[in-house]
Amino acid sequence: MNESLSSGVKGARLFNQAGMIHQAISPNGKGAAYLRTAAEMNPHYEDFHVHC
């Protein structure tokens, strides 16, 4: 995940995944920051779903 983040790519999905991973493994606050960034990029990111 750190390699993906350092690549310079910006996207709500990437930051959401980074936030979830960091929250699960580390209490350093990075997880919350990544989740905020994802929400700022696309406030409706988690609302998206596809019906097959």
Sequence and secondary structure as in RCSB ss.txt:
>XXXX:A:sequence
MNESLSSGVKGARLFNQAGMIHQAISPNGKGAAYLRTAAEMNPHYEDFHVHC
>XXXX:A:secstr
 HHHHHTT   HHHHHHHHHHHHHH  SSHHHHHHHHHHHH TTGGG     
